[in-house]
Amino acid sequence: MIRQSARVPGKVFLVGAGPGDPELLTIKAHRLLEQADLVLHDDLVSAGIIALTGPRSIVVNVGKRCGTKKITQAEINALMVDAARDGKQVVRLKSGDPGIFGRLNEEVGALRAANVALEVVPGVTAANAAAASLGVSLTDRDKSSRVVFVSGHQAESKGAANEPDWNSLAQENATIVVYMPGKGLGHLSRKLIAAGLAPDTCSVVVAQASTPQQEQFWTTVGGLADLDSAASPSILLIGRTLDTAAARAAIQNLSADEAFQLLTETPYERRIAS
């Protein structure tokens, strides 16, 4: 009698790839990438992280950029389910943290409906990476007692009806983080000011956070409309906790003579000049 060995059940790991710097990848995520049979990754996952996959791993890009889809969500779900049922270890690799605007619930729901084993592995989200690169905290016991994460990219099926309630979110004691701000910075500026946020509130757009290509563009809520929003991927930080970093950035952009004059002025002289 020939005995057939039972097939080892597969499993899907929904893994955060972090913001782009391979050194910010967690040890667990690194190990899973080396051991995976199949890696399904988003477009925004950096080449340096993809290079960490194991030699036997099959790597497939299933991401989309600017609304252009290479593959539908239903097809991604089917790939994960089929591979796991075939006994494979699957890594669904998402940029940043999978639970922050990463369609995590949709994929978890599909896997659970198919009775596929799964595990969520968190990653460093872009908000934390951007703030760290600027040397700032998203919270401050004197200026910011809460942090608000919102998406600037609304779900196509809901459109404007899914826009955040800015009247409840735009508070002076909050740091607002806008993921995927896109080209609607002027619209966002008008909404925030109409909701009561002061036009001179510090704001910064950080593009390609944590990578050698990182750029930051300092402005205010009132000046967002004048900011070039072409850089991508990017994240927008808004709030009083950015005040010191904004002032430091302004001084760094001055000439040596201008910086010396500013630093040697008395507070009274500064008020007169303003």
Backbone as a ProteinNet text record, in pm:
[ID]
protein_1_A
[PRIMARY]
MIRQSARVPGKVFLVGAGPGDPELLTIKAHRLLEQADLVLHDDLVSAGIIALTGPRSIVVNVGKRCGTKKITQAEINALMVDAARDGKQVVRLKSGDPGIFGRLNEEVGALRAANVALEVVPGVTAANAAAASLGVSLTDRDKSSRVVFVSGHQAESKGAANEPDWNSLAQENATIVVYMPGKGLGHLSRKLIAAGLAPDTCSVVVAQASTPQQEQFWTTVGGLADLDSAASPSILLIGRTLDTAAARAAIQNLSADEAFQLLTETPYERRIAS
[TERTIARY]
85.2	0	88.4	60	138.9	70.5	146.3	91.5	120	18	34.5	58.6	164.7	194.2	95	51.1	-44.1	25.2	-45.8	10.9	17.8	131.6	148	64.8	-21.3	-105.5	-23.2	-64.5	3.5	-47.3	14.7	-22.5	11.4	-68.3	-44.8	-3.1	107.8	156.6	136.5	57.9	35.6	136.1	239.3	360.9	379.4	414.8	449.6	594	617.2	753.1	821	747	805.1	803.5	864.3	854.1	948.3	1045.4	1136.9	1278.7	1327.8	1463.6	1466.1	1546	1550.7	1589.2	1665.2	1706.7	1592.4	1480.3	1363.2	1267.8	1301.1	1222.8	1242	1135.1	1148.9	1225	1284.4	1357.7	1264.6	1141.9	1045.5	1009.7	986.7	953.5	1068.2	1191.1	1308.6	1314.2	1292.6	1296.3	1187.8	1067.6	957.5	985.3	1047.9	1082	1182.4	1276.9	1377.8	1317	1208.9	1152	1031.1	979.5	853.2	865	757	746.3	696.9	606.4	547.2	540	587.8	580	496.6	387.6	301	318.3	379.8	415.3	348.1	332.4	279.3	385.2	339.7	430	528.9	485.6	568.3	675.5	676.3	782.6	913.4	1016.9	1142.1	1217.7	1301.7	1383.3	1478.1	1525.5	1616.2	1551.1	1421.6	1349.4	1315.6	1276.7	1249.5	1373.8	1491.5	1616.6	1642.1	1568.1	1587.2	1509.3	1432	1356.9	1452.3	1407.9	1492.1	1512.4	1613.8	1646.4	1537.8	1454.6	1351.2	1214.5	1210.8	1083.2	1039.1	910.8	850	796.8	838.3	803.5	713.6	597.1	499.6	456.5	462.9	415.9	265.9	189.2	43	-9.6	78	39.7	-27	-60.6	-115.6	-63.9	-51.5	-5.6	-98.8	-139.1	-223.5	-350.6	-403.6	-527.7	-513	-391.9	-370.5	-344.4	-433.8	-425.6	-355.6	-264.7	-205.1	-291.6	-365.3	-441.7	-551.3	-665.8	-776	-757.4	-829.9	-823	-872.3	-976.9	-1029.3	-924.8	-847.3	-742.6	-629	-596.2	-494.7	-542.2	-667.7	-723.6	-715.7	-749.6	-747.6	-605.9	-507.8	-368.5	-325.3	-359.1	-321.4	-388.3	-518.1	-593.5	-543.2	-526.7	-483.8	-344.6	-253.9	-117.3	-114.2	-190.3	-193.6	-255.4	-360.5	-423.4	-329.2	-233.8	-134.9	-16.4	-27.4	75.9	189.5	174.4	282.8	276	395.5	405.6	405.1	304.9	283.7	307.9	385.1	401.6	330.8	228.5	161.9	228.1	317.5	405.9	347.9	319.2	256.1	348.9	351	436.3	386.1	480	443.2	393	279.9	214.8	89	65.1	-49.4	-184.3	-189.5	-316	-346.1	-258.2	-280.4	-304	-430.5	-471.1	-411.6	-414.1	-353.3	-449.2	-580.2	-681.4	-665	-616.6	-592.3	-721.5	-827.6	-952.3	-1009	-995.8	-1048.7	-977.3	-846.1	-769.2	-783.2	-788.1	-811.1	-948.4	-1048.5	-1181.8	-1186.5	-1116.2	-1113.8	-1043.4	-934.7	-859.4	-938.5	-1004.1	-1084	-1204.3	-1264.6	-1378.4	-1336.5	-1208.8	-1156.7	-1090.9	-1099.2	-1038.2	-888.1	-822.5	-677.9	-611.3	-509.1	-435.7	-364.3	-365.1	-301.3	-238.5	-148.1	-85.1	-50.7	-76.1	-43.3	86.6	181.4	311.1	323.6	321.5	323.1	454.3	448.8	568.3	568.5	678.3	690.6	609	513.4	429.8	498.2	456.6	521.8	517	410.6	399.1	513	542.6	651.4	787	805.1	932.6	955.9	851.1	864.4	895.9	823.5	847.7	988.6	1031.1	1165	1272.7	1253.3	1354.4	1368.3	1262.2	1264.3	1307.6	1322.5	1358.9	1246.7	1122.2	1007.1	922.6	840.3	743.9	605.4	523.5	387.2	298.6	343	269.3	358.3	294	366.2	271.5	316.6	224.6	173.3	242.4	196.3	119.3	148.6	91.8	1.2	23.2	-52.6	-82.7	-207.8	-247.7	-308.7	-318.9	-371.6	-315.9	-319.9	-273.9	-389.4	-413.4	-522.4	-463	-491.9	-450.9	-570.8	-553.6	-659.6	-598.1	-680.9	-635.9	-680	-587	-621.2	-676.2	-671.2	-719.1	-846.8	-960.1	-1088.5	-1121.9	-1194.3	-1237.7	-1325.2	-1294.8	-1364.3	-1514.8	-1554.3	-1695.7	-1775.4	-1707	-1777.5	-1756.5	-1642.9	-1617.1	-1617.5	-1674.3	-1671.9	-1746.6	-1841.3	-1917.8	-1829.5	-1712.6	-1621.9	-1515.6	-1526.3	-1427.9	-1435.6	-1320.9	-1321.9	-1404.6	-1452	-1523.5	-1419.4	-1376	-1268.3	-1307.2	-1434.8	-1478.1	-1446.2	-1448.9	-1418.2	-1270	-1199.3	-1059.1	-960.2	-997.1	-903.3	-900.2	-826.5	-814.1	-670.9	-655.9	-522.9	-434.7	-495.8	-415.7	-393.2	-405.2	-387.4	-279.5	-211.4	-125.1	-202.9	-220.3	-294.9	-195.2	-212.5	-127.4	-214.4	-181.2	-259.1	-175.8	-219.4	-155.5	-206	-118.9	-155.3	-225.9	-161.3	-227.6	-254.4	-174.9	-201.2	-191.1	-276	-271.7	-378	-447.5	-556.4	-518	-394.5	-349.6	-427.5	-464.7	-543.1	-679.6	-743.5	-874	-860.7	-755.9	-732.5	-710.2	-633.4	-608.2	-738.5	-823.8	-951.1	-1039.9	-1043.5	-1125.6	-1078.2	-946.5	-891.5	-914.4	-892.9	-914	-1062	-1150.5	-1293.8	-1336.8	-1263.2	-1294.7	-1238.5	-1163.4	-1115	-967.5	-893.4	-749.4	-680.1	-589.6	-521.2	-438.1	-445.4	-370	-219	-167.4	-23	25	-63.3	-23.8	81.8	189.5	300.3	256.3	309.4	281.6	408.8	421.9	535.6	494.7	531	513.3	647.8	648.6	770.6	752.6	840.7	835.6	942.6	905.8	997.6	1069.6	992.8	1047.2	1136.6	1245.4	1345	1440.1	1422.4	1510	1613.7	1720.6	1818.8	1758.4	1643.4	1577.9	1478.9	1477.4	1378.8	1393.5	1278.1	1270.8	1161	1176	1070.2	1043.5	917.8	874.5	791.4	852.1	787.1	695.3	582.1	487.9	393.7	280.3	175.2	45.7	-56.3	-185.8	-234.3	-214.7	-256.3	-174.9	-51.7	35.7	35.7	-47.1	-47.9	-81.8	-169.9	-213.3	-98.1	3.8	117.2	228.9	209.3	315	306.6	420.9	427.5	402.9	298.3	261.7	302	398	434.1	511.1	583.5	665.6	577.8	620	542	636.5	606.4	497.5	528.3	424.8	446.3	343.3	372.3	282.9	286.6	173.6	161	140.8	225.1	212	170.5	75.6	23.7	10	60.1	37.8	144.2	111.5	201.8	323.9	318.4	435.6	551.6	522.9	625.6	693.7	648.1	695.6	847.7	908.7	1053.7	1129.5	1087.1	1154.2	1138.3	1020.3	997.9	1089.2	1105.1	1193.8	1338.4	1378.2	1514.1	1537.4	1438.1	1450.4	1460.5	1384.9	1388.3	1526.7	1587.7	1720.8	1825.1	1810.4	1906	1901.6	1789.4	1775.4	1822.8	1858.9	1907.8	2057	2101.6	2245.6	2308.8	2441	2510.6	2483.5	2484.7	2460.2	2318	2220.4	2080.1	2056.1	2117.3	2100.7	2160.9	2279.8	2344.1	2258.9	2203.5	2120.4	1995.6	1933.2	1813.1	1843	1953.5	1987.8	2031.7	2083.2	2131.6	2027.6	1913.8	1807.1	1745.4	1703	1627.7	1484	1408.1	1267.3	1189	1223.8	1154.7	1179.9	1305.3	1340	1267.5	1252.1	1181.2	1034.7	973.7	831.8	816.7	909.2	901.8	917.2	1010.5	1037.4	917.7	843.9	729.6	607.5
-119.4	0	124	215.9	339.2	450.2	505.6	615.1	748.5	829.5	964.2	1062.7	1140.1	1238.1	1353.3	1397.8	1509.1	1637.1	1715.2	1841.6	1941.1	2003.5	2104.8	2227	2272.8	2387.4	2513.8	2594.3	2721.1	2829.8	2942.2	3054.5	3184.4	3287.6	3419.4	3516.4	3583.6	3686.4	3822.6	3907.3	4042.7	4133.5	4171.1	4227.7	4374.4	4455.3	4594.7	4606.4	4669.4	4685.4	4811.1	4893.7	5018.9	5124.5	5239.2	5353.3	5350.8	5261.1	5257.2	5218	5262.6	5229.4	5082.9	4996.8	4855.7	4835.1	4928.2	4913.4	4936.9	4990.9	5009.1	4890.3	4790.3	4667.7	4590.8	4531.5	4455.2	4325.7	4271.9	4145.7	4033.7	4033.8	3930.2	3939.9	4062	4080.2	4031.8	4062.5	4019.1	3866.3	3800.5	3653.9	3594.5	3650.6	3598.8	3615.7	3727.2	3748.7	3644.1	3610	3510.1	3370.8	3342.9	3208.5	3192.2	3300.2	3295.3	3217.7	3146.3	3083.2	3183.7	3272.5	3370.6	3505.4	3610.6	3746.9	3831.5	3885	3974.5	4114	4204.4	4334.6	4451.8	4560.4	4685.3	4756.5	4850.1	4928.1	5010.7	5059.3	5152.1	5083.2	4952.6	4882.2	4900.7	4943.9	4980.2	4858.7	4884	4777.4	4716.1	4797.4	4747	4643.4	4656.3	4558.9	4434.8	4453.6	4339.7	4252.1	4314	4239.4	4145.3	4161	4076.7	3945.8	3926.8	3802.1	3685.7	3565.7	3447.5	3405.1	3325.2	3284	3198.2	3131.4	3046.8	3116	3240	3311.8	3357.4	3340.6	3399.8	3536.9	3641.5	3778.5	3838.5	3889.9	3945.1	4083.8	4181.9	4316.8	4322.5	4349.2	4354.9	4493.3	4592.8	4726.2	4808.8	4931.9	5028.9	5165.6	5253.4	5389.9	5483.8	5591.6	5696.1	5636.2	5532.7	5473.6	5373.1	5355.2	5259.4	5120.8	5027.9	4895.3	4796.8	4719.1	4607.6	4483	4479.1	4361.3	4407.9	4342.6	4383.4	4326.9	4385.1	4335	4190.9	4159.5	4022	3923.3	3963.7	3876.5	3857.5	3964.1	3952	3854	3868.3	3777.7	3632.7	3610.6	3474.3	3417.3	3499.9	3453.7	3408.7	3486.2	3449.9	3320.2	3310.3	3192	3066.4	3074.2	2957.5	2909.8	3005.5	2967.9	2904.4	2959.6	2903.4	2764	2744.9	2612.7	2510.4	2560.6	2473.7	2446.1	2494.6	2468.6	2568.8	2679.1	2778	2879.8	2931.2	3041.7	3171.3	3252.4	3371.4	3496.5	3590.3	3721.9	3824.1	3885.9	3998.2	4123.2	4182.3	4288.2	4425.2	4503.1	4633.6	4744	4855	4966.5	5022.2	5071.6	5126.7	5019.1	5047.7	4952	4901.6	4770.2	4718.9	4766.8	4810.3	4854.3	5001.6	5075.3	5218.7	5240.8	5257.1	5280.7	5175.4	5049.5	4943.2	4834	4859.9	4760	4629.9	4641.3	4520.9	4444.6	4515	4447	4367.8	4423.1	4352.8	4219.7	4219.7	4098.1	3998.6	4049.5	3961.2	3894.2	3971.5	3915.8	3805.2	3826.2	3725	3598.6	3613.4	3496.8	3418.9	3490.7	3422.6	3352.4	3414.4	3351.4	3221	3213.4	3092.6	2997.6	3029.9	2946.9	2929.5	3037.2	3036	3097.8	3032.7	3085.5	3214.1	3309.7	3437.7	3497.6	3591.7	3667.2	3805.3	3907.6	4045.6	4085	4134.5	4176	4327.2	4405.7	4551.5	4604.4	4726.5	4793.1	4939.3	5006.7	5149.3	5227.1	5304.6	5380.9	5510.8	5565	5682.9	5803.7	5816.3	5930.5	5932.5	5817.6	5809.2	5831.9	5775.3	5792.1	5937.4	6003.5	6143.3	6231.8	6211.3	6290.6	6267	6140.6	6109.2	6174.4	6176.2	6233.9	6384.5	6447.3	6591.4	6621.4	6516.8	6536.6	6593.5	6555.4	6607.8	6493.4	6525.6	6431.7	6466.9	6366.2	6392.6	6440.8	6417.2	6466.1	6557.8	6643.4	6736.1	6770.3	6756.3	6774.7	6916.8	7013.3	7152.4	7192.4	7126.3	7172.7	7072.3	6944.2	6845	6723.2	6711.9	6599.4	6485	6500	6390.9	6397.7	6282.8	6271.5	6217.3	6280.5	6240.8	6192.9	6069.5	6015.7	6021.3	6086.2	6090.9	6062.4	6019.4	5992.4	6104.6	6151.9	6252.5	6190.7	6057.3	5985.4	5912.7	5963	5906.9	5786	5692.6	5574	5615.6	5560.3	5600.7	5577.1	5472.9	5439.7	5536.9	5611.5	5702.4	5848.5	5880.8	6016.8	6116.4	6236.3	6345.3	6310.7	6217.7	6180	6117.5	6068	6003.6	6099	6227.3	6324.6	6339.6	6355.8	6368	6487.3	6478.1	6588.4	6683.7	6778.9	6868	6953.6	6984.5	7066.4	7000.8	6867.7	6797.3	6762.5	6757.9	6715.9	6831.3	6947.3	7060	7135.4	7082.2	7142.1	7189.7	7299	7355.9	7261.6	7174.3	7085.9	6949	6941.1	6813	6823.7	6713.8	6701.2	6622.9	6681.2	6617.2	6557.8	6431.2	6362.5	6320.5	6372.3	6340.3	6248.6	6123.2	6028	6052.5	6034.7	6049.8	6183.7	6295.7	6426	6461	6405.1	6424.6	6569.2	6605.2	6738.4	6831.6	6787.9	6869.4	6953	7006.3	7082.2	7213.2	7275.6	7398.7	7373.7	7266.2	7226.7	7196.8	7124.3	7089.9	7215.3	7310.1	7435.7	7509.4	7520	7590.9	7521.1	7389.1	7314.2	7333	7329.1	7342.4	7482	7583.2	7721.1	7745.1	7693.4	7707.7	7637.2	7531.1	7457.2	7524.1	7633.8	7709.8	7698.9	7624.6	7613.7	7740.6	7794.2	7919.1	7903.5	7999.4	7989.5	7980.5	8031.1	8028.3	7900.3	7801.3	7674.1	7605.1	7560.6	7499.1	7371.3	7353.7	7235	7195.4	7067	7019.9	6897.5	6896.7	6779.8	6707.7	6580.5	6499.5	6395.6	6400	6305.6	6198.8	6074.6	5959.8	5953.1	5959.5	5960.3	5840.8	5865	5766.7	5717.9	5763.2	5719.5	5827	5792.9	5894.8	6004.5	5979	6077.2	6165.3	6155.2	6232.4	6381.7	6448.3	6594.3	6641.3	6760.9	6818.8	6961.7	6998	7128.6	7195	7296.7	7363.3	7475.2	7488.1	7594.6	7612.4	7675.8	7688.2	7635.7	7622.8	7578.8	7675.1	7804.8	7903.6	7898.9	7845.9	7842	7710.2	7615.5	7483.7	7491.8	7584.4	7594.3	7631.8	7698	7742	7638.1	7525.5	7425.8	7329.5	7299.5	7201.9	7063.2	6997	6866.7	6751.9	6775.2	6672.5	6556.5	6582.7	6478.2	6364.3	6241.6	6125	6007.6	5920.6	5929.9	6035.4	6091.7	6196.9	6187.3	6257.8	6264.1	6406.3	6453.6	6591.4	6591.6	6667.6	6684.9	6828.6	6846.9	6979.5	6989.6	7099.9	7120.3	7203.2	7248.7	7335.2	7261.8	7130.1	7055.2	7067.1	7119.4	7138	7274.7	7362.1	7501.1	7513.2	7442	7454.8	7404.7	7292.6	7238.1	7330.8	7394.5	7488.6	7609.6	7660.2	7774	7737.3	7617	7570.7	7558.4	7507.2	7492.4	7628.5	7726.5	7861.1	7923.9	7902.2	7957.2	7891.6	7762.1	7690.2	7740	7796.5	7847.2	7990.8	8054.8	8192.3	8194.6	8308.5	8328.1	8341.9	8331.3	8341.2	8475.2	8584.7	8717.8	8730.6	8678.5	8686.1	8604.8	8487.3	8402.4	8468.1	8528.7	8594.9	8712.2	8789.4	8903.1	8857.5	8750.6	8700.6	8651.5	8579.5	8521.9	8626.1	8742	8845	8952.2	8948.4	9044.6	9015.1	9118.7	9100.2	9066.3	9002.4	8973.7	9098.7	9217.5	9341.5	9380	9364.9	9397.9	9307.7	9180.1	9088.1	9127	9172.4	9211.5	9334.7	9429	9550.2	9514.6	9422.4	9384.7	9313.3	9239.6	9166.2	9255.8
0	0	0	-90.4	-100.9	-21.3	70.4	150.5	82.2	76.8	20.7	135.1	124.5	228.7	220.9	338.4	343.3	298.7	220.9	174	289.4	304.7	409.7	372.2	462.5	428	407.6	314.8	290.6	382.4	371.3	457	385.1	411.3	352.2	461.9	439.2	531.2	464.7	527.5	476.8	547.2	474.6	534.3	496.9	596.7	571.6	528.8	413.6	361	412.9	488.2	534.5	425.7	450.6	359.6	239.7	238.3	123.8	158.8	272.4	315.6	360.9	296.3	336.3	482.3	540.4	679.8	778.6	729.7	814.9	807.4	728.8	722.6	853.9	906	1030.1	1004.9	1110.7	1100	1054.5	1105.6	1068.1	920.2	872.1	730.6	642.4	682.7	606.7	598.5	711.7	713.8	624	629.4	548.3	399.1	361.7	221.1	171.9	257	218.9	203.5	279.7	281.9	190.6	134.2	60.5	-69.8	-101.3	-232.6	-336.4	-292.6	-381.8	-310.8	-377.9	-324.2	-419.7	-368.3	-445.2	-387.4	-462.3	-404.1	-473.5	-397.5	-450.5	-534.4	-616.6	-701	-619.8	-504.3	-427.8	-343.3	-339.6	-266.3	-342.1	-270.7	-336.9	-388.9	-489.5	-549.5	-447.3	-353.7	-251.7	-162.2	-139.4	-57.5	-140.4	-264.8	-352.4	-366.2	-363.5	-377.4	-259.9	-150.7	-33.1	-40.5	-145.8	-159.4	-183.7	-147.6	-160.2	-305.1	-331.3	-468.8	-533.7	-453.7	-511.7	-514.4	-467.8	-461.8	-600.5	-629.4	-748.3	-707.7	-777.4	-740.8	-848	-805.6	-898.9	-851.6	-941.9	-912.5	-937	-831.2	-844.3	-807.5	-813.5	-770	-876.7	-837.7	-932	-894.4	-992.7	-971.1	-1043.8	-972.5	-1031	-1092.7	-1026.5	-1072.6	-1184.4	-1238.6	-1346.4	-1287.5	-1313.6	-1254.4	-1346.4	-1287.6	-1360	-1342.7	-1231.2	-1193.2	-1098	-1100.3	-1013.3	-872.4	-777.8	-640.6	-632.1	-706.4	-706.2	-757.2	-856.1	-909.2	-808.3	-735.7	-630.2	-523.3	-482.5	-381.9	-429.5	-555.1	-610.3	-613.3	-648.2	-649.5	-510.4	-409.2	-272.5	-229.9	-252.6	-211.4	-283.2	-414.5	-491.8	-450.5	-430.1	-391.5	-253.4	-159.1	-24.2	-25.1	-102.4	-112.1	-176.1	-253	-316.5	-222.7	-97.9	1.4	4.1	-64.4	-73.3	40.6	75.4	170.4	89	110.1	28	111.3	56.1	117.6	30.7	86.4	20.5	75.6	-2.8	44.2	10.3	114.8	97.4	146.7	77.3	120.2	252.9	332.8	462.8	556.7	622.5	710.1	640.4	639.3	563.6	613.8	741	798.2	780.7	713.1	690.8	541.8	502.9	364.2	269.2	312.7	233.4	189.5	197.6	159.8	238	359.6	439.5	466.3	507.1	541.6	424.4	303.3	185.7	165.3	181.2	156.7	270.8	393.3	507.6	494.7	453.8	437.6	333.8	221.8	116.2	163.1	238.1	286	390.5	479.3	581.3	520.1	419.2	350.9	283.9	243	177.4	277.3	407.1	512.6	493.6	452.5	434.1	557.3	608	723.5	684.7	776.3	746	870.5	845.8	954.1	902	983.3	947.1	1016.7	938	991	970.9	1078.7	1063.2	1008.2	955.6	903.6	943.3	919.2	949.6	846.2	891.8	799.5	758.1	644.4	587.2	679.9	757.8	849.4	949.7	1008.9	1106.3	1041.3	920.2	851.3	812.2	763.2	723.4	843.8	953.2	1074.1	1128.3	1130.9	1181.6	1096.8	965.3	877	898.1	947	973.9	1117.6	1198.6	1338	1420.9	1389.4	1463.4	1515.9	1615.1	1669.3	1616	1591.8	1547.2	1661.2	1783.9	1900.3	1982.7	2059.9	2147.4	2261.8	2385.6	2497.2	2509.8	2445.8	2449	2323	2208.8	2081.5	2011.5	2032.4	1955.5	2041.3	2083.7	2168.7	2090.1	1959.1	1877.8	1736.6	1668.2	1530.4	1446.9	1332.9	1244	1111.1	1074.1	943.9	848.9	735.1	634	497.7	405.6	269	176.6	94.9	-4.1	-130.2	-138	-255.7	-218.4	-264.6	-226.4	-312.3	-253.9	-327.5	-444.6	-561.8	-683.8	-674.4	-603.2	-597.3	-511.8	-422.8	-333.2	-368.7	-430.2	-474.5	-360.8	-386.5	-288.6	-160.8	-170	-50.9	56.4	16.7	110.2	163.5	132.1	177.6	329.2	395.8	542.1	589.9	712.7	775.9	834.4	751.2	792.7	912.4	928.6	1041.8	1175.5	1179.9	1304.6	1315.2	1201.7	1203	1213.6	1159	1151.5	1284.3	1379	1511.6	1535.5	1607.1	1632.5	1713.8	1794.4	1880.5	1818.1	1685.4	1616.9	1509.9	1486.4	1369.6	1264.7	1147.5	1040.2	940.9	909.9	814.1	695.9	577.2	457.7	369.4	359.2	268.7	126.4	29.5	-112	-137.8	-103.3	-120.1	-265.3	-357.9	-500.2	-544.7	-639.7	-699.5	-643.9	-540.1	-487.5	-367.7	-364.9	-248.3	-231.6	-342.9	-334.4	-273.1	-316.4	-260.9	-112.4	-75.9	63.7	147.7	95.4	165.7	194.8	94.5	112.8	215.6	212.6	306.8	450.6	470.3	605.5	661.6	579.4	624.8	654.4	568.7	592	720.3	757.1	878.9	1003.7	985.4	1099.2	1128.8	1047.3	1071.2	1022.7	1103.7	1069.6	943.5	850.3	725.3	744.5	859.1	879.7	949.1	962.8	1023.1	935.9	999.6	924.7	854.1	733.2	653.5	579	552.4	474.4	393.8	267	182	175.5	213	207.7	97.6	0.1	-112.2	-94.8	-122.7	-116.2	18.2	125	260.5	286.8	354	401.1	292.3	168.6	59.6	28.5	-45.6	-84.3	-171.5	-232.1	-318.8	-243.2	-110.9	-33.7	-57	-68.9	-76.1	17.2	72.9	153.8	109.7	111	62.7	172.5	236.3	348.5	299.8	366.6	334.2	452.7	429.8	529.8	470.3	552.1	499.9	391.9	414.1	314.9	187	194.9	78	3.9	46.5	-18.2	-166.5	-202.4	-342.3	-435.1	-380.1	-461.9	-468.5	-401.6	-393.4	-510.3	-568.5	-676.8	-619.2	-666.2	-610.8	-702.7	-793	-890.6	-828.7	-717.9	-656.6	-604.7	-627.7	-585.7	-562.4	-465.8	-368.5	-262.4	-204.9	-106.6	4.8	113.2	227.8	280.8	331.7	378.9	529.4	600.2	744.8	773.3	864.7	898.8	1049.5	1108.9	1251.2	1318.3	1440	1516.7	1569.3	1574	1619	1520.5	1399.5	1297.4	1305.9	1395.8	1398.3	1405	1497.8	1516.8	1394.2	1339.2	1221.2	1101.2	1089.4	979.4	992.1	1113.8	1135.7	1105	1144.9	1117.6	967.1	895.3	750.3	682.7	735.8	677.9	695.8	813.1	839.3	748.2	725.4	639.8	495.6	456.5	319.6	305	417.1	411.5	379.6	330.5	314.1	451.7	458.6	587	653.9	577.8	635	686.2	608.9	650.8	777.6	784.7	902.5	1026.1	1011.1	1123.8	1173.7	1080.9	1119.1	1194.3	1146.6	1212.2	1353	1367.2	1496.8	1598.3	1552.6	1643.5	1673	1603	1631.9	1767.7	1836.3	1960.6	1924.9	2015.8	1988.3	1948.9	2011.7	1978.9	1833.2	1787	1649.7	1550.7	1588.3	1500.6	1486.1	1598.8	1589.8	1503.2	1512.3	1428.7	1283.4	1253.8	1114.4	1051.9	1135	1081.1	1066.4
[MASK]
++++++++++++++++++++++++++++++++++++++++++++++++++++++++++++++++++++++++++++++++++++++++++++++++++++++++++++++++++++++++++++++++++++++++++++++++++++++++++++++++++++++++++++++++++++++++++++++++++++++++++++++++++++++++++++++++++++++++++++++++++++++++++++++++++++++++++++++++++

